[in-house]
Amino acid sequence: MKTTKELIIADITAKVEAKLARHEINLSLIDEAKNIIQEITSNIDKVEKAEFLYNSLVDKYDNLRSDFNKARSSSLANSNLLDKNIVTTNSIIAKFKKSSSDLGIDISNIKEYKDLEFYLKSAIVYAKGGKEIGSEITKYIK
């Protein structure tokens, strides 16, 4: 049989052990809380960085889309102007040929005639290229 002193010591020991167990549980919960808060903070930071990157990319995309639209408009407009230049140049070349035939002159040595032929060929190539560029750009701005 235990003495009163032993019973008191046993009771105190049990209470101290119970308090320590609760304290360990509390420390464990505090550690868990700290860990999850740290994880949440880290994930929030990552989401904020992703959001910042997204907003930055949206701005860049909008600017790029605008540049694509400008390039497309310019390419098609100037290609259409070249088409008109081609018609005019063909008309001038026809007049050169008629005049040379009427006058019996060899126009192949006339610098301006040679230049007209060169620029006509260039205009045809660039008019076609401008339309192709406009078509290609359309794929990117849909």
C-alpha positions in Angstrom: 0.0 0.0 0.0 1.2 3.5 -0.9 1.7 6.2 1.6 0.0 9.5 1.4 3.2 11.0 0.3 3.5 8.5 -2.5 -0.1 9.1 -3.5 0.5 12.8 -3.6 3.7 12.4 -5.6 1.9 10.0 -8.0 -1.0 12.5 -8.4 1.3 15.4 -9.0 3.4 13.3 -11.4 0.2 12.3 -13.3 -0.9 15.9 -13.5 2.5 17.1 -14.6 2.6 14.4 -17.3 -0.9 15.3 -18.4 0.2 19.0 -18.7 3.3 18.0 -20.5 1.3 15.9 -22.9 -1.1 18.7 -23.5 1.9 21.1 -23.9 3.5 18.7 -26.5 0.1 18.5 -28.3 -0.1 22.3 -28.2 3.5 22.7 -29.5 2.7 20.1 -32.2 -0.4 22.1 -33.3 1.6 25.3 -33.2 4.3 23.8 -35.4 1.6 22.5 -37.8 0.0 25.9 -37.9 3.3 27.6 -38.5 4.2 25.1 -41.3 0.8 25.5 -43.1 1.0 29.3 -42.8 4.5 29.3 -44.3 3.3 27.0 -47.1 0.2 29.2 -47.8 2.4 32.3 -47.8 4.8 30.7 -50.3 2.0 29.6 -52.5 0.4 33.0 -52.4 3.7 34.6 -53.4 3.9 32.1 -56.4 0.4 33.0 -57.5 1.1 36.7 -57.2 4.2 36.2 -59.4 2.2 34.2 -61.9 -0.5 36.9 -62.0 2.2 39.6 -62.5 3.7 37.6 -65.3 0.3 37.0 -66.9 -0.5 40.8 -66.7 2.8 41.6 -68.2 2.3 39.0 -71.0 -1.2 40.4 -71.7 0.2 43.9 -72.2 3.0 42.5 -74.5 0.4 40.4 -76.4 -1.9 43.4 -76.9 1.1 45.5 -78.1 2.2 42.7 -80.4 -1.3 42.2 -81.7 -1.5 46.0 -82.4 1.8 45.9 -84.2 0.7 42.9 -86.3 -2.5 44.7 -87.3 -0.5 47.8 -88.3 1.9 45.6 -90.3 -1.0 43.8 -92.0 -2.8 47.1 -92.9 0.4 48.6 -94.2 1.4 45.6 -96.2 -2.0 45.2 -97.8 -2.5 48.9 -98.5 0.9 49.3 -100.1 0.4 46.1 -102.0 -2.8 47.5 -103.4 -1.0 50.7 -104.3 1.6 48.7 -106.1 -1.2 46.9 -108.1 -2.3 50.4 -109.3 1.4 51.3 -110.1 1.6 48.1 -112.1 -1.4 49.1 -114.2 0.0 52.6 -114.8 3.5 51.2 -115.6 2.1 48.8 -118.1 0.3 51.6 -119.8 3.4 53.7 -119.9 5.4 50.8 -121.3 2.8 50.3 -124.0 3.0 54.0 -124.9 6.8 53.7 -125.1 6.5 50.7 -127.5 3.9 52.4 -129.6 6.0 55.6 -129.9 9.2 53.7 -130.6 7.3 51.8 -133.3 5.9 54.9 -134.8 9.2 56.7 -134.8 11.3 53.7 -135.6 13.4 54.1 -132.4 15.0 51.3 -130.4 13.8 51.9 -126.8 15.9 49.1 -125.3 18.7 51.6 -124.8 16.6 54.3 -123.1 17.4 54.4 -119.4 13.9 55.3 -118.3 12.4 52.4 -120.3 14.9 50.0 -118.7 14.1 51.4 -115.3 10.4 51.0 -116.0 10.8 47.4 -116.9 13.0 46.8 -113.8 10.5 48.5 -111.4 7.6 46.8 -113.0 9.1 43.4 -112.2 9.9 44.6 -108.7 6.4 46.0 -108.2 4.9 42.6 -109.3 7.1 40.7 -106.8 6.5 43.1 -103.9 2.7 43.4 -104.5 2.5 39.6 -104.4 4.8 39.5 -101.3 2.7 42.2 -99.5 -0.5 40.2 -100.0 1.3 37.0 -98.7 2.6 38.8 -95.7 -0.9 40.2 -95.0 -2.3 36.7 -95.2 0.4 35.3 -92.9 -0.2 38.0 -90.4 -3.9 37.2 -90.3 -3.1 33.8 -88.9 -1.4 35.4 -85.9 -4.1 37.9 -85.0 -7.1 35.6 -84.9 
